[in-house]
Amino acid sequence: MESSSTISLNTLKKKDDAIKYSGKKIRIAAVGGSQTAINMTLFVLVAATVYGFLTFDYKSMDFLRAVSLTLGNIKTMFIEARLSHITLVEAFKELSITLGLSILTTIIAAAIALILGLLSARNLSNPKIGNVIKAVVAFIRAVPTVLWILIFAVSAGLGSVAAIIGLSFHAIGYLVKAYSETFEEIDYGVIEALKASGASWWQIVFQAVIPSSASYLMAWTFMRFEINFMVAVAMGAAAGAGGIGFDLFMAGGFYFDVREVGFITYMILGVALVLEVISTNIKNKLLY
């Protein structure tokens, strides 16, 4: 007599064969007009792009020659990359400044966002307070990071102060949303049980809420750190914060040295890849 596991396997195989050889096809159709709207939008965008290329005033420019020159510059930039106006030590020093800027802004934003995230979570605070905080951070997120940095550059002057405030300001809005949604995923029954046992709000937060969501908080924080690094590179020259972004701007906009631009780009890409590997490992260890 066959065992129950063997019978179960045989049953699954028979069902699989029945599906495979039944001759019927499974058709998946989109429900409603959302797919039609998406298709129409894509069609309009493609048509507008093609029309723009065909009607653009090239002013007697030889398009094929322009493409050839562009490809030649790209080849020079990335194959013949080298530093000319700064040394390798100086380049790594400026890269460390950019990294330090992104680390500092991430720490500041995470500390403030943790408090605001707890106050805006529906299961932890007053709904009116939470709605006010969410409305404010939604406005902060709606304004791009670059614009916040430029606003503070005008008010506080060019320099690292404006870059730190601007980066931190937008990062707070980003992390408050991420943290509050993470806290709201916690089972409300656990919170009610702790309240019934006489636990205070602080005890609930530090003994139940934060320990159970620490892995997700770390993942969100590191993701924002990656974003801050990229923005810090872009804003190195615009906000006068210095760093590798300023050297990239000088190489491309002042010296017109495409080889140096290529080398600095390689350095930035290298750091971005390292951060991605670290982020993936953190997510795999903490979330799975």
C-alpha positions in Angstrom: 0.0 0.0 0.0 1.4 3.4 -1.0 2.1 5.9 1.7 0.1 9.1 2.0 3.0 11.3 0.7 3.3 9.1 -2.5 -0.5 9.3 -3.1 -0.3 13.1 -2.7 2.5 13.3 -5.2 0.7 11.1 -7.7 -2.4 13.2 -7.3 -0.5 16.5 -7.9 1.2 14.9 -11.0 -2.2 13.8 -12.4 -3.7 17.3 -11.8 -0.6 18.9 -13.5 -0.9 16.5 -16.5 -4.6 17.3 -16.7 -3.9 21.0 -16.9 -1.0 20.5 -19.3 -2.8 18.3 -21.8 -6.4 19.6 -21.5 -5.9 21.8 -24.5 -7.4 24.8 -22.8 -5.7 28.1 -22.6 -5.8 30.5 -19.7 -6.5 34.0 -20.8 -5.9 37.0 -18.6 -7.8 40.1 -19.6 -7.6 43.5 -18.0 -10.6 44.5 -16.1 -12.0 48.0 -16.8 -10.5 50.7 -19.0 -7.3 51.2 -17.1 -5.3 49.2 -19.6 -6.8 51.1 -22.5 -5.9 54.4 -20.8 -2.3 53.2 -20.3 -2.0 52.0 -23.9 -3.4 55.3 -25.2 -1.0 57.3 -23.0 2.0 55.3 -24.3 0.8 55.8 -27.9 0.5 59.5 -27.5 3.9 59.8 -25.8 5.6 57.8 -28.6 3.8 59.7 -31.3 4.8 63.1 -29.7 8.4 61.9 -29.4 8.6 60.9 -33.1 6.8 64.1 -34.2 9.3 66.1 -32.1 12.3 64.5 -33.7 10.9 64.9 -37.2 9.9 68.6 -36.8 12.8 69.8 -34.6 14.8 72.7 -36.1 18.3 71.2 -36.4 19.6 74.5 -38.1 21.4 72.7 -41.0 23.2 70.5 -38.5 24.6 67.2 -39.8 22.8 64.8 -37.5 24.9 61.8 -38.3 28.1 63.7 -37.8 26.8 65.0 -34.5 26.0 61.4 -33.4 29.5 60.3 -34.4 31.1 63.1 -32.4 29.0 62.4 -29.4 30.0 58.7 -29.5 33.6 59.8 -29.9 33.3 62.0 -26.8 31.7 59.1 -24.8 34.6 56.8 -25.9 37.2 59.3 -24.8 35.4 60.0 -21.5 35.1 56.4 -20.4 38.0 54.6 -22.1 40.7 57.3 -21.7 39.5 58.4 -18.3 42.1 60.1 -16.1 42.6 62.9 -13.6 44.3 66.1 -14.8 43.4 69.0 -12.5 43.3 67.1 -9.2 45.3 64.2 -7.7 43.8 60.9 -6.8 44.3 61.6 -3.1 42.3 64.9 -3.5 39.6 63.1 -5.4 39.1 60.5 -2.7 39.2 63.3 -0.1 36.4 65.1 -2.0 34.5 61.9 -2.3 34.7 61.4 1.5 33.3 64.8 2.0 30.3 63.9 -0.2 29.8 60.7 1.8 30.1 62.5 5.1 27.5 65.0 3.9 25.1 62.2 3.0 25.7 60.3 6.3 25.2 63.4 8.4 21.9 64.4 6.7 20.6 60.8 6.9 21.3 60.7 10.7 19.7 64.0 11.3 16.6 63.1 9.2 16.3 59.7 10.8 16.3 61.0 14.3 13.7 63.6 13.6 11.6 61.4 11.4 11.5 58.7 14.1 9.7 61.0 16.5 7.4 62.4 13.9 6.7 58.9 12.5 5.6 57.8 15.9 3.3 60.8 16.3 1.8 60.4 12.9 1.1 56.6 13.1 -2.7 56.0 13.4 -2.3 53.2 15.9 0.0 55.2 18.2 -1.2 58.8 18.3 -4.1 61.2 18.1 -5.6 61.1 14.6 -5.7 64.9 14.3 -2.1 65.3 15.2 -1.2 62.5 12.8 -3.1 64.1 9.9 -1.5 67.5 10.5 2.0 65.9 10.4 1.2 63.8 7.3 -0.1 66.9 5.5 3.0 68.9 6.3 5.4 66.1 5.2 3.4 65.5 2.1 4.0 69.2 1.2 7.7 68.8 1.9 7.9 65.7 -0.3 6.1 67.4 -3.1 8.9 70.0 -3.4 12.0 68.4 -5.0 15.2 68.1 -2.9 17.1 70.3 -5.3 14.6 73.1 -4.9 14.8 72.9 -1.1 18.6 73.1 -1.2 18.4 76.2 -3.5 15.8 77.8 -1.2 18.1 77.4 1.8 21.1 78.4 -0.2 19.3 81.7 -0.8 18.3 82.2 2.8 21.4 80.8 4.5 23.9 81.4 1.9 25.9 79.1 -0.3 27.8 76.4 1.6 27.6 73.1 3.4 25.0 74.5 5.8 22.4 75.1 3.1 23.1 71.6 1.6 22.7 69.9 5.0 19.5 71.7 5.8 18.0 71.2 2.4 18.9 67.5 2.2 17.8 66.8 5.8 14.5 68.7 5.2 13.4 66.5 2.3 14.8 63.3 3.8 12.6 64.0 6.9 9.5 64.1 4.8 10.5 60.9 3.0 11.3 59.0 6.2 8.3 60.1 8.2 6.0 58.5 5.6 8.1 55.3 5.5 8.4 55.1 9.3 4.7 55.9 10.0 3.5 53.3 7.5 5.9 50.7 9.1 4.5 51.4 12.6 1.0 51.2 11.3 1.7 47.6 10.0 2.0 46.4 13.7 -0.9 44.4 14.9 -3.2 46.8 16.8 -4.2 44.0 19.1 -0.7 43.8 20.6 -0.8 47.5 21.3 -4.2 47.2 23.0 -3.0 44.3 25.1 -0.1 46.3 26.3 -2.3 49.3 27.1 -4.7 46.9 29.0 -1.8 45.6 31.1 -0.9 49.2 32.2 2.0 49.9 29.9 2.7 53.6 29.2 3.1 55.0 25.7 6.9 55.1 26.0 6.9 51.5 27.1 4.8 50.4 24.2 7.1 52.3 21.8 10.4 51.0 23.1 9.4 47.5 24.1 7.0 46.5 21.2 6.9 49.0 18.4 10.5 49.8 17.6 11.9 46.3 18.3 9.4 44.6 16.0 10.0 47.2 13.2 13.7 47.8 13.6 14.7 45.8 10.5 12.3 47.8 8.2 13.4 51.1 9.7 17.1 50.2 8.9 16.2 49.2 5.4 14.3 52.5 4.8 17.0 54.6 6.4 19.8 53.0 4.2 17.7 53.5 1.1 17.4 57.2 1.9 21.2 57.3 2.5 21.7 56.2 -1.0 19.4 58.9 -2.3 21.2 61.5 -0.2 24.5 60.5 -1.6 23.3 60.9 -5.2 21.7 64.3 -4.4 24.8 65.4 -2.5 26.9 64.7 -5.7 24.5 66.8 -7.8 24.3 69.6 -5.3 28.0 69.8 -4.6 28.4 72.7 -7.0 24.9 74.2 -7.0 24.8 74.8 -3.2 28.5 75.4 -2.8 28.9 72.4 -0.6 32.0 71.1 -2.3 32.7 67.5 -2.5 33.2 65.3 -5.6 30.2 67.0 -7.2 32.0 70.3 -7.3 35.0 68.7 -9.0 32.7 67.0 -11.5 31.1 70.4 -12.3 34.5 72.0 -12.7 35.8 69.3 -15.0 32.8 69.4 -17.2 31.7 73.0 -17.1 35.0 74.9 -16.5 37.9 72.8 -17.8 35.9 70.9 -20.4 38.0 67.9 -19.6 35.9 64.9 -20.6 38.6 62.4 -19.4 38.4 63.8 -15.9 34.6 63.7 -16.0 34.8 60.0 -16.9 37.2 59.2 -14.1 35.1 61.0 -11.5 32.0 59.3 -12.9 33.7 55.9 -12.4 34.4 56.8 -8.8 30.8 57.8 -8.2 29.5 54.6 -9.9 31.9 52.5 -7.8 30.6 54.0 -4.5 27.0 53.6 -5.8 27.6 49.9 -6.5 29.2 49.4 -3.1 26.2 51.0 -1.4 23.8 48.8 -3.4 25.6 45.7 -2.4 25.6 46.7 1.3 21.9 47.7 1.0 21.0 44.3 -0.5 22.9 42.4 2.2 21.2 44.4 4.9 17.8 43.7 3.4 18.5 40.0 3.0 19.7 39.7 6.6 17.1 41.8 8.3 14.0 41.2 6.3 14.3 37.6 5.3 
